[in-house]
Amino acid sequence: MDKFVVRGGNPLLGTIKVSGAKNSALPCMAAAILTEEEVILENIPQVRDIETERRLLESMGAEVQLGYGRAQHRTHIQCAVLSDPVAKYEIVKTMRASSLVLGPLIARTGMARVAMPGGCAIGGRPIDLHLKALEAMGAVITQDHGYLEAKTDRLRGAHIVFDKITVTGTEDILMAAVLAEGETVLENCAREPEVTDLAALLIAMGAQITGAGTSTIKVRGVSKLHGARHKINPDRIEAGTFLIAGAITGGDLNIDSCDPTHLGALIAKLEQCGVRIDVAKDHIRVRSGGELKAADISTEEYPGFPTDMQAQYMALATQTAGTTTVTENIFENRFMHVQELNRMGANISVQGRTATIRGGTPLQSAAVMCSDLRASASLVLAALVAEGETILDRVYHVDRGYERLEEKLRGVGAQIRRMGDVFGKK
């Protein structure tokens, strides 16, 4: 099983390039189900979840070509025939995004059989919001031995109000609605950039959508979609992780090929901590501003502070002067990194959904365990400033969402290497 070995103490200096957003690429790959024609996606990141999605689509009968290197991370998907509209458990057990194929499958074929999603164990991400909306659109849904089965002659437009904001729910029902009969109105929608990225692809495919990026989205169903070419958004969470890497190491780092408009809440909080940040059109420079100051955060739906940056920010908070309070409002089990950070010398206590970090504590090397994708990133960040050599186990979690993280960090001065089989090696 792969491990990272990290020796801390080096400030990160230079330029680091951001990959395409995994959380945009996955729904966009699922959207290819909606047409018989070829969909070409550019800026696809080379991460494990993308490979899982490829296997999933191919298992249904799709033709998928993942291209990297000279192909500029371009992927060709053609779902001319969907011979087996089933998302099998053995494929999707490691990926939460499996539920994203439910909407497009039933919209395209009138039936779907999807295993309950797996992925990071960071708390409940109930799929009932997806199911309630699909039932309102005319689907009949049953559950059988860990699988959801959905059938319909054709989905019909409906007025749907999500009980709570859900990113995957918004995306799933948006894809279902584009081929439904009549108009669908979705209220209390997620406003994340990943939703607007998916909507942009669907519109390029011939869908009629207005309001993406707001809390109300309207969709006028069409009878058929066509192929399209679309470039995936840069990964705002990867960009944010690198921003914190520059800040925590006291470096001078240029985060290239990102979209600063997607990072407003994080940038504002880092500036409050005393980090120097210069923003340009498609890159951000982060520099040490001297002693780091404590600043509380509370995770919220976009455009608030992202839950996917909470663990990384907590690593930074261990190095600030003063006490930081972190309140997690999105997931109820997203403090699994706390125990591992404390093993490295951090002083963090947890009460319910609130963590209190007493900063200014020198971190020391230790053997630590990665428990989920973003928790793993926080441990890497902590290891970059820890005294000695830290060993991170189970870094396959990192590979799910960060493209060759160790290579990118090594390119700007980090002492980090991988033990075990290199990801992608045949």
N, C-alpha and C positions, 0 to 999 in steps of 0.2 A: 504494500500500500504506500503510495507516494507521501513523502514528507518534505517540508521546507526546512532548511537550516539558515537562520538569519543571525548575522553578527551586527549588533547595533552600534550607533555612534557616528555614522556618516551623514552629513547634511546632503540632501538631494539637490543636484545642480544640473541644469540643462533643460531639454525639451522632451516631453512625453506625449505621445499621440493617443487620443481617445478612439476606441473602436465603436462600431455600431451598437445600438441598444438591443440587448437580448430581449428585454421586455416589450420592445416594438417589433422585433423580428419574428417572435413566436406567433403573435396573432396575425401578422401579415402572411406568414407561411400558411397558417390555417385558412386565411381568406382565399387562397388559391383553390381550395375545394369548391368554391362557388362558381367556377367556370370550367368549361372543357378546354379552353385555350391556355396558352403558356403565360405564366406570370414570371417576370424577371425581377429579382430583388437584389439591389446593390448595397454594399456596406454591411453585409451580414457578418457578425462576429464569429470567430472560431472558438466556440465554447461547447461544453458537453450537452447542454439543453438543446442546442441547435441540432446536434447529431441525433439526439433522441427524437426530436420532431421529424427529422428526415426519415428515420426508421419507421416512425408512426405513419407518415404519409405513404411511404412505399408499401407498408403492410396492407394499406387500403387499396392499392392498385395504382398509385400515382408514380410518375417518373420524376425523380429529383436528382439534379446535378449540383453538388456543392463545389464552388470554385474559389480557390484562394490564390495568393501570390499574384501572378500576372493577371489573373482574372479579377483582381481587385475585390475579393470577397463577394463575388457575384453568384447568385443561386438561381437556377432555372427549375421551375415546377410546372408540371402539366398533369392535371387530373382529368384526362380525357375519359377514362373509365374508372369508376370507383366500385370495384368488384366485391369489396368486403368492408362495408362502412362500420368497422369496429375498432375502438381504441383499446387494445389489449393490455391487460394489467402488467404482463411481463415487460412491456415496453414503457408504459407511462408511470410505473411505480415510483420513479425518482423525480418526477416533474409535476409541479402544481398546474402548469398550463395545459394539461391534457383536457380540461373541461372546455377549452376554447374551440375544440373541434365539434362540440355538441351542436351549437347553433348552425354553423355552415353545413354540417352533414344533413341535418333534418331539413334545412331549407333547400338543399340541392337534391337529395334522394328521397325525402319523405320518411326516412328512418335513420336511427343511430343507436349504437350500443357502445357505451363509453364506461370504462373502469373509473371508479372513484379516484380522484387525483391523489398523488403522493407529493414528494418534494420536502422542503424544509419543515421541520416540526416546530414551528414558531407560534402555533396557536391555530384556532379554528378559522378556516376561510370557507364558510358554509356555501355549498352550491345551491341551496334552496332558493336563493334569489334568482338564479338562472332558471330553475325549474318552474317557479311561480310565473315568471314572465312568459316562458314558452307555453305553459298551459293556457295562459290568457290569450295566446295567439293561436290556440287550437290544437296543440300537441297533446297526446295522451302519453303519460310518462309512468313507468313502473320501475321498481328496483328488484334486482334478482341476483343474489350471490355476489354482491360487491359491484355489480354493473347497473348502470342506468340505461333503460331502454325507452326510446321516444319514437312515436309514429304519428303521422298525419297525412291526409291527402294533399293539403297545401296549407301553409301557415297564412293566417289572416292578420292584417294590421290591428293594433290595439293601443289603448292608452295605458301606459305602464309607469307606475311610480315606484322606484326602488325604495324599500324600507330603510336601507342604509346605503351609503355610497360604496360602490364596488367597481373596481377597475375591470377585472375579468368579466364580471357580470355585464357591465356596460358594453364591453367589446363583443362578448358572445351574442348578446341580443341585438346589437347593431348589425352583426353579420347575418343573423337570422332574418332581420327585418328587411334587408335590401332585396330579397326575393319574395317577400310576403305580398299577399294581395292587399292593395289599399295602403293607407297611411298608418304609420306607427309613430307615436309620440312617447319619448322616453324622458322621464323627469327624475330629478335628484341623481343625475349622471356624474360619473367621475370626469374630472377636467384635465387629467394628466396628459402630458405631451404624447405619451404612447397611444392614447385614444385618438388624438387628432392625427397622428401619423397613420394609424389604421384607416381612419376616415378618408385621408388623402388618397391612399391606395384604392379604396373602394370607389371613390369618385372617379379616379382614373380608369377603373374597370367598367364605368357606366352607371354606378349607383347614384341615386338622387338623395343627398343628405345635406341638411342645414343644421347649424348650431353646435357642431363638434367643437369641444373646448369650452363649452358653457354647460350649465346644469340641465338644459333642456335641448334634446336632439330630436329633430323630425326627419323621418325617412319615408319617402314615397317609393313603394315597392315597384320593381321592374320584372319583366318576365325572364330576362337573361342578362348575364354579364359577359364581358369579353376580357381578353388578356390585357396586360399592362406592364410597364416598367416603372419601378419605384425605388428611390434611395432611402434607406432606413436612417432615422434620426441618430445623431451621436448619443452615446450612453451617458446620461446625466449622473447616474450613480457612480459609474467608473470615474467620470470627471471629478465628482465631489470627493471620492476616495483619494484621488491624486492631489487635490487641493489640500486635504488634511495631511497627506504624506509630506508635502512641502512645508506646511505649517509646523507639524510636530517635530520635524528634524531640524528646523531653523534654516531651511535651505532657500534656494532661489530657483523656482521651478516654473516653466512655461507649459501650461496645459493646452495642447494644440488640438484643432479639429473638434471643438466642443461648441455648445450653444449656451452662452452665459445667461440668456433670458430664461432658461429652464432651471437656473440655480440661484434664483433671487433670495430665497429664505436662508439657504446655507451661506451664501456670500455675506449677507447682512450679519449673520451670527458670528462668522469668523472675524469680520471687521470689529464687531463688538468685543471679541477676545483680544484684539490688538494686532491681528494679522494684517499685513499690507497686501492689498489686492488691487491689481490694475486690470480692467476689463476692456477688451477689444471685441470686434465683431465675431470672430470665431476662435478666440483663444483668451486665456486668463493667465496672468502672471501672479504668483504667490510668493511672498518674501517674509522673512522674519521681521517683526516690528519690535523686537525686544522681548521683555517678559510677557508671557501669555496671561491673560486675565480670565477669570471664571465668568461664564454666562449661561444661564439656565435655558433649557429647551423643552418644548412640548410638541410631540409629533402630531401632525394633522394631515388630512387629505390635501392634495395639491390645490393651491400653491403654497400651503403651509410647509413646515419643516418635515422632510420625508422620513417615514419610518425606516426606509432602507439605508438612511445615513445615521441612524441613532447609535448603532454600535461603534462606528468609526469615530463619531463625535465623542463618545464616551472615552475612547482611547486618548483623544486629545485632551479631554478634561482632566485626566490623571496628571497632566503636565502643566496645568494652569495654577496660578496663585489664587487660593481661595477655594470655596466650596461650590460645586455645581449640582443642580437638581435636574434630572432627566425624567420626564413623564412620558410614558408610552401609552398612547390612546388608541392605537390601531390594532395591535395584536397583544393578547394577554400573556404570551409565553416567550417574550423576546428579550430576556435578560440572561440567556444561557452563557453568554460570554463573560459575565461578571465573575463567576467563580474562577475562570481561567486568567482573567486580568489580575484578580487578587493573588493568584499563585505567582504572578510576576512581581508582586510587591505593591499593587494598587490598593487603595483604601476605599472600597465601595460597599455600601449597604443597600439593601432592597426592602422596601415596604410596599407590598401590593404592586401597583403599576408605576411606582416612583423609585428611582435609584438616586442615592446621594453619593457624590464623588468628592472626597477630600483631596484636593489637588496638591501639586508640588512634591509628589512622592517619586523618588528615583525607582525606576523599574529595573529588574534583574532578570537574567536569562532563566528559563525553565523549560521543561517539557510540557507542552499544552496540547489540548485536543480541540480540533475544529468541529463545531456542532451544526452550523448552517452557513449559508453563503456569506451573509454580511457579518456575522460573528467572526468568521474566518478572516475577513478583511481587517477587522479591528485588531485581531491578534498579530497580523502582519505589521500593522502600523505600530503597535506597542513594541514589537520586537525590533523595529528600526531604531528605537531610542533606548532599548534595554542594554544594560551592561552585560557583556558576554555573548554567548551563542545560544539562541533559542531554537528549539526543535518543535515544529508544528506538525502534528499528525492529522491524518484524514483530510488532506488538502484537495481531495476530489471535490469537496464542497466549493472551493475557490474556482475550480475549473468549470463548474456549472455556469458561472456568470462573468468571469474575468478572463479575457483572452491573453494567455501567456504572461500573467502578471509578473512572475519572477524575472522574465526577460526584459520587460519594460522598466521595472524598477532597477535592475542591474545596469541598464543603459544610462541611468542618471546618477549612478554612484552607490546604490545600495549593495551591501554584501549579502546576497541571498542566492541560494542554490537549491535545486530539487534533488532529493534522494529517491531512488526507485525508477520505475519505467517512466519515460518522458511522455506526457500527454500527446496523443496523436501518433505515437510510434506503432508501426505495424509489427 
